[in-house]
Amino acid sequence: MTVRTIGSAQGLRDPYGVWERLREVDADGGVLVRPDGHVAWRARTADSADELPKVLAEVLHAPAGPAA
């Protein structure tokens, strides 16, 4: 799995907000992209991050475990 950070000091830069606009997420949001390029999940803000374990379980066809 590859994690890319856009806009952080360690990540890629998006000075014009193009990535944010095209991906329909705010600066603190996230996008889960399958290896085939299909967007499996999108969260406009970090408020939706607690959904990620459930979404990953669905994408991987595995039972969701308790949140840590």
MDTraj code that builds the backbone (N, CA, C; nanometers):
import mdtraj as md
import numpy as np

residues = "MET THR VAL ARG THR ILE GLY SER ALA GLN GLY LEU ARG ASP PRO TYR GLY VAL TRP GLU ARG LEU ARG GLU VAL ASP ALA ASP GLY GLY VAL LEU VAL ARG PRO ASP GLY HIS VAL ALA TRP ARG ALA ARG THR ALA ASP SER ALA ASP GLU LEU PRO LYS VAL LEU ALA GLU VAL LEU HIS ALA PRO ALA GLY PRO ALA ALA".split()
xyz = np.array([
    [0.0849, -0.1165, 0.0000],
    [0.0000, 0.0000, 0.0000],
    [0.0897, 0.1231, 0.0000],
    [0.0513, 0.2210, -0.0768],
    [0.1241, 0.3459, -0.0842],
    [0.0374, 0.4578, -0.0281],
    [0.0953, 0.5362, 0.0590],
    [0.0245, 0.6514, 0.1145],
    [0.0911, 0.7769, 0.0610],
    [0.0129, 0.8636, 0.0023],
    [0.0625, 0.9910, -0.0484],
    [-0.0015, 1.1028, 0.0328],
    [0.0775, 1.1969, 0.0757],
    [0.0280, 1.3123, 0.1491],
    [0.0408, 1.4343, 0.0597],
    [-0.0675, 1.5067, 0.0447],
    [-0.0677, 1.6263, -0.0382],
    [-0.0767, 1.7473, 0.0535],
    [0.0189, 1.8391, 0.0398],
    [0.0108, 1.9644, 0.1120],
    [0.0841, 1.9697, 0.2443],
    [0.1376, 1.8577, 0.2930],
    [0.2113, 1.8624, 0.4192],
    [0.3574, 1.8944, 0.3913],
    [0.4305, 1.9211, 0.4953],
    [0.5731, 1.9520, 0.4799],
    [0.6492, 1.8356, 0.4164],
    [0.6066, 1.7110, 0.4452],
    [0.6750, 1.5939, 0.3925],
    [0.6156, 1.5463, 0.2595],
    [0.4980, 1.5946, 0.2251],
    [0.4277, 1.5428, 0.1086],
    [0.4435, 1.6296, -0.0149],
    [0.3613, 1.6005, -0.1127],
    [0.3586, 1.6765, -0.2363],
    [0.2906, 1.8107, -0.2129],
    [0.3180, 1.9059, -0.2965],
    [0.2597, 2.0400, -0.2826],
    [0.1441, 2.0576, -0.3808],
    [0.0437, 2.1322, -0.3400],
    [-0.0713, 2.1652, -0.4238],
    [-0.1029, 2.3131, -0.4053],
    [-0.0138, 2.4010, -0.4535],
    [-0.0290, 2.5438, -0.4252],
    [-0.1553, 2.6071, -0.4835],
    [-0.2128, 2.5499, -0.5878],
    [-0.3308, 2.6078, -0.6508],
    [-0.4603, 2.5354, -0.6129],
    [-0.4514, 2.4324, -0.5278],
    [-0.5702, 2.3611, -0.4846],
    [-0.6316, 2.2718, -0.5913],
    [-0.5550, 2.2370, -0.6940],
    [-0.6068, 2.1558, -0.8038],
    [-0.6443, 2.0159, -0.7548],
    [-0.5548, 1.9522, -0.6786],
    [-0.5820, 1.8163, -0.6288],
    [-0.7074, 1.8170, -0.5421],
    [-0.7145, 1.9137, -0.4538],
    [-0.8293, 1.9242, -0.3633],
    [-0.9592, 1.9396, -0.4426],
    [-0.9591, 2.0218, -0.5450],
    [-1.0787, 2.0472, -0.6255],
    [-1.1166, 1.9244, -0.7092],
    [-1.0189, 1.8616, -0.7736],
    [-1.0470, 1.7455, -0.8580],
    [-1.0927, 1.6245, -0.7775],
    [-1.0369, 1.6058, -0.6594],
    [-1.0713, 1.4905, -0.5759],
    [-1.1924, 1.5146, -0.4882],
    [-1.2418, 1.6395, -0.4890],
    [-1.3597, 1.6767, -0.4105],
    [-1.3415, 1.6483, -0.2619],
    [-1.2244, 1.6844, -0.2101],
    [-1.1955, 1.6712, -0.0681],
    [-1.1344, 1.8009, -0.0181],
    [-1.1535, 1.8278, 0.1103],
    [-1.0874, 1.9416, 0.1715],
    [-0.9430, 1.9036, 0.2020],
    [-0.8659, 1.9992, 0.2491],
    [-0.7247, 1.9754, 0.2770],
    [-0.7023, 1.8630, 0.3777],
    [-0.7969, 1.8418, 0.4701],
    [-0.7802, 1.7360, 0.5701],
    [-0.8561, 1.6082, 0.5338],
    [-0.9138, 1.6025, 0.4149],
    [-0.9889, 1.4848, 0.3715],
    [-0.8981, 1.3755, 0.3190],
    [-0.9593, 1.2701, 0.2659],
    [-0.8805, 1.1594, 0.2144],
    [-0.9521, 1.0856, 0.1032],
    [-0.8732, 1.0160, 0.0223],
    [-0.9252, 0.9364, -0.0885],
    [-0.8560, 0.8011, -0.0837],
    [-0.9348, 0.6931, -0.0900],
    [-0.8813, 0.5578, -0.0963],
    [-0.8968, 0.5104, -0.2405],
    [-0.7834, 0.4843, -0.3062],
    [-0.7834, 0.4452, -0.4467],
    [-0.7323, 0.3027, -0.4590],
    [-0.8104, 0.2196, -0.5276],
    [-0.7686, 0.0812, -0.5505],
    [-0.6517, 0.0792, -0.6487],
    [-0.5767, -0.0318, -0.6533],
    [-0.4643, -0.0416, -0.7477],
    [-0.5050, -0.0224, -0.8943],
    [-0.6309, -0.0517, -0.9271],
    [-0.6756, -0.0329, -1.0656],
    [-0.7187, 0.1112, -1.0933],
    [-0.7021, 0.2008, -0.9959],
    [-0.7333, 0.3409, -1.0139],
    [-0.8752, 0.3795, -0.9771],
    [-0.9586, 0.2853, -0.9386],
    [-1.0967, 0.3130, -0.8980],
    [-1.0975, 0.3753, -0.7582],
    [-1.1724, 0.4836, -0.7416],
    [-1.1863, 0.5452, -0.6092],
    [-1.2844, 0.4621, -0.5291],
    [-1.2351, 0.3988, -0.4238],
    [-1.3175, 0.3111, -0.3407],
    [-1.3875, 0.3878, -0.2290],
    [-1.3299, 0.5010, -0.1884],
    [-1.3863, 0.5785, -0.0769],
    [-1.3288, 0.7185, -0.0807],
    [-1.4100, 0.8134, -0.0390],
    [-1.3661, 0.9528, -0.0347],
    [-1.4274, 1.0166, 0.0891],
    [-1.3475, 1.0913, 0.1626],
    [-1.3968, 1.1659, 0.2789],
    [-1.3610, 1.3126, 0.2585],
    [-1.4613, 1.3956, 0.2533],
    [-1.4349, 1.5381, 0.2305],
    [-1.3484, 1.5969, 0.3419],
    [-1.3705, 1.5544, 0.4673],
    [-1.2918, 1.6055, 0.5796],
    [-1.2453, 1.4898, 0.6680],
    [-1.1588, 1.5205, 0.7616],
    [-1.1087, 1.4197, 0.8554],
    [-1.2184, 1.3692, 0.9485],
    [-1.3309, 1.4397, 0.9563],
    [-1.4425, 1.3953, 1.0411],
    [-1.4940, 1.2577, 1.0006],
    [-1.4729, 1.2175, 0.8757],
    [-1.5203, 1.0882, 0.8255],
    [-1.4159, 0.9784, 0.8382],
    [-1.3011, 1.0080, 0.8941],
    [-1.1913, 0.9109, 0.9008],
    [-1.2275, 0.7865, 0.9806],
    [-1.3202, 0.7970, 1.0750],
    [-1.3580, 0.6799, 1.1540],
    [-1.4312, 0.5747, 1.0697],
    [-1.4762, 0.6107, 0.9497],
    [-1.5399, 0.5162, 0.8583],
    [-1.4385, 0.4267, 0.7867],
    [-1.3129, 0.4670, 0.7828],
    [-1.2131, 0.3979, 0.7025],
    [-1.1979, 0.2493, 0.7344],
    [-1.1922, 0.2052, 0.8610],
    [-1.1810, 0.0605, 0.8859],
    [-1.2958, -0.0201, 0.8256],
    [-1.4182, 0.0322, 0.8352],
    [-1.5340, -0.0370, 0.7774],
    [-1.5225, -0.0423, 0.6252],
    [-1.4818, 0.0674, 0.5659],
    [-1.4672, 0.0733, 0.4201],
    [-1.3584, -0.0223, 0.3736],
    [-1.2458, -0.0238, 0.4423],
    [-1.1380, -0.1168, 0.4057],
    [-1.1844, -0.2615, 0.4159],
    [-1.2612, -0.2935, 0.5194],
    [-1.3135, -0.4296, 0.5345],
    [-1.4040, -0.4651, 0.4166],
    [-1.4857, -0.3704, 0.3732],
    [-1.5732, -0.3954, 0.2589],
    [-1.4929, -0.4131, 0.1308],
    [-1.3957, -0.3266, 0.1098],
    [-1.3136, -0.3340, -0.0116],
    [-1.2342, -0.4638, -0.0155],
    [-1.1849, -0.5054, 0.1007],
    [-1.1041, -0.6284, 0.1086],
    [-1.1881, -0.7526, 0.1335],
    [-1.3185, -0.7358, 0.1468],
    [-1.4108, -0.8471, 0.1740],
    [-1.3691, -0.9231, 0.2994],
    [-1.3377, -0.8470, 0.4035],
    [-1.2964, -0.9046, 0.5315],
    [-1.3847, -0.8458, 0.6411],
    [-1.4039, -0.9201, 0.7501],
    [-1.4826, -0.8657, 0.8605],
    [-1.4090, -0.7493, 0.9269],
    [-1.4827, -0.6469, 0.9629],
    [-1.4235, -0.5310, 1.0292],
    [-1.3984, -0.5645, 1.1744],
    [-1.2786, -0.5375, 1.2219],
    [-1.2447, -0.5614, 1.3618],
    [-1.2767, -0.4396, 1.4444],
    [-1.2595, -0.4501, 1.5754],
    [-1.2858, -0.3339, 1.6618],
    [-1.1848, -0.2233, 1.6344],
    [-1.2305, -0.1012, 1.6434],
    [-1.1420, 0.0147, 1.6225],
    [-1.0438, 0.0224, 1.7370],
    [-0.9199, 0.0539, 1.7038],
    [-0.8168, 0.0650, 1.8081],
    [-0.8088, 0.2049, 1.8598],
])
top = md.Topology()
chain = top.add_chain()
for i, resn in enumerate(residues, 1):
    res = top.add_residue(resn, chain, resSeq=i)
    for name in ("N", "CA", "C"):
        top.add_atom(name, md.element.get_by_symbol(name[0]), res)
traj = md.Trajectory(xyz[None], top)
